[in-house]
């Protein structure tokens, strides 16, 4: 039993390491070669995990080989456009100047229902609203609307927009995030001042405290029974 447990932990750690090497992308954003590697790794890991009679090396060596191959191919793709086009393919122009490219759709085996569904997911109910659409190598549809159909922006009204920034999480689950506190330019005395303004006695009572560059504060206290 302990051997099976250890084998599972080793293979699990190896698979996690392999997925981390493939980057911070969702499953739907993986390139074809990455999908193949992910499927093969899961299959290779499951066999020695379920059957302790199979040597652990029979799973580890192929997985390491796939990881090395994926890293090498990724590096070559960065340097060679031809290799990148061969492995990942090229984006396909599905709509150009408002006209559907039927030949390109046939090459991509991408039917009209798929196109209409993807446009609806992008909040475009009519093809007449689209100036250009490209089917990316990961299957995602990129849409450029016609000039009169795009969302209005601040510059359309000649209003200088303020640059949005990520808020700093100063307190999380009753604990002060010292690295964020330092980056924000505030200090513990400032936090205590805010707690006093909200009639909160201790930072341990705070579930979340954030502040942005405009000094907009979001404060939420813990609910009863929450752990500290």
C-alpha angles and dihedrals in degrees: 000000000000091000091054090048093052093045090052093050092049094049092043091053091048093051091048089051090051093050091049090055089056090063138243100306134127120246091255090055097054119117118239093258091051092050090052091050092048092051094046093048092051091050094046092049095048096058101060089034093061099036116050090188089072112084112252089231089066087069102033099050096052091045092051089047091054091047091052091046092050093049092048093047091047090052092048090049089057091055103035125053091190092055091045091052091047095050103034102019129219131289113261122225104227098171122027124181089348093305124113113240099222096181091054091049090053091049090051093043086233113148131205094255090056090051094049091047093050091048091052089051087055090050095252109128096178131049086215088072093060125089097178136359127185128194105220124216091257093055096258117135116226113202130199110190126214115269095258094048102051119105116266117256132204092254090059086069092040089245114147104232123220115239110249117226135186114268118242116246101221099168126027122179094339096314128106114236098221096188091055091043090056093047093049093055093235128114141211091269089059091051091050089051091054092048090053091051089054093044091244115149101199138021087233088072091060119094095182137003121176134168131186133205090273088056092245106160128210114192127179125173125214118266119239113283094023115139121246 
